[in-house]
């Protein structure tokens, strides 16, 4: 039996999945993504001297806000009650990259993978917006789910 896409009805139309019969459980998801910058741009971010202000702090807030608004952005996502969002942002001068990672937690009937991925996306886009005056050639890459815990489909972790 081949896997079935859950966001399509028997006629092939898009629909929101009915989670009403799913048990409530603790759910956690972690995602990450990267943005490559010029050496000048990453130096500005590290020094906190970007013209628009605190790049890292603003990106962290944008990521948290985006996680809370995921169902407004992704048409078939359920609005859920999020219990925690953690955003870690790390600068790597050697590779001129910034890593944004987000972990989202809830207790509910559906997972938070999309919330974690949306948080990372918004964090990366915020960094781009705040630094684009210095470097328009930034590249966002490798957005992915690292781990999910809970739910009927079981746990998942990126293989090493």
N, C-alpha and C positions, 0 to 999 in steps of 0.2 A: 504494500500500500504506500503510495507516494504522499509526502507531506501536503497539507491543504493550507492555502492562504486563508486566514481567518477574517479578513476585512472585505470579503466578497460574499454575497448571498448566492443561492443556487442558480440564479439567473445571470450572475456575473456582475451585478451592481454593487457598488461600494456601500458599506454600511458599518455602523458602530457595533462592535462585538458586545453581545449580551453577557455581562459578568455577574448578573444577579444571583445565579446559583453557585458561584464560586465561593469557597470558604474564605473568610477574612484571615490573613496571615501577615507576618512581618515580611517586608520586601525591601531590598537594598540593591542599588545599581551604581556602578562606577564607570565613568567614561573619561577619555583623554583626547587631546588634540594638540597640535603644535603650530607655531607660526615662526617662520624664518625671517629675520630682519638683517639689515645692514649693521655693520659694527657701530656706526655712528648712532643709529636708532636704538640699538640695545644699550648703548652707553647712556643715552638720554633717559631711557626707562629706568635703568639701574640707579642713576643719580637722582631721579625724581624731578628732573628739570624740563620735562616736556611742556610745551607751551599751554596745552589744555589741562595740565595738572597731574595728579597722582594716577598714573596709568594702571598700576597693579591694583590699587584699591578700587578704582572705578570699574575695572574689568571684573573684579570679584563681586562687586555689588550687581553689575549687569548680569552675571551668571546666575546669581541667586534669584534675582527678579525674573529672569527668563524661565528658570525651572518652575517657578510658581505660575507662569502664564502659558505653559506648554500647550494646554488644550485650546487656547485662543489662537495658536499659531499652526498647529498640526490638526487638520480637520477631523480625524477619527479618534483622537486621543480623548480619554475620559478626563473630566475635571476631577482631580483627586486632592485629598488632604495630605499635604507633605508635612512630615514631622521634623525633618532636618535636611539641610543642604550644607555640605562642606565643599569649599573650593580651595584648591591648592594651586599656586602659580609659582613656577620655578624658572629662573633665568639661567641659561647655559652660555657663558661667554665664549667657550671653546668652539661651539657649533653655531653661535649667533641665533639660537632658538629660544623660544619661551614655550614651556609646557603648561597647559591648563588642564587640570583634572577636577572632576566634580563627583561627589558621592551624594546620592539622594536616598532618603529613607521614608517609608510610610508603613502603616498598618492598614491593609485594605484588600480589595478583591481584584486588583490589577497592579501590574508592576510599574516601575519607575525608570525603565531604560530610556524612554524618550525624554523624560525630564532631565536625566543626566546628560544625554547627548545634546539637548537643546541648551543646557547651561554652558557646556563647553563651547558650543558654537557662538553663543552670545558673548562669552568672554573673549574669544579670539577676534570676533568682529569689532569689539570695543577697543581692543589693543590696536587693530588696524586703523580704526577711526581716529584714535588719539595720536597716532604716530605718522599718519600718511603725509603730513606736511614735510617730513624729513625723508620718508622712504615709501614710495608708491609701489615698489616692486616686491613687497612682502608676500609670502606664500603661506597659506594655511594648508595643513596636511594631516594625514593619518588620524582623522577623527574616527574613534571606534569605541565600542563597548568593551571594557576590560573584564567586568564581573557583574553577575546578577545572582541574587540569593532570594529564594522563596518562590512560591507559585507552583502551579500544576506542571509546568514544563521542566521544573527542577532547576538546580543551580548551574551556572555557566561561568567558566573562567577562561580567558585567553590562554591557549597552550603556550608553554615556554619554548 
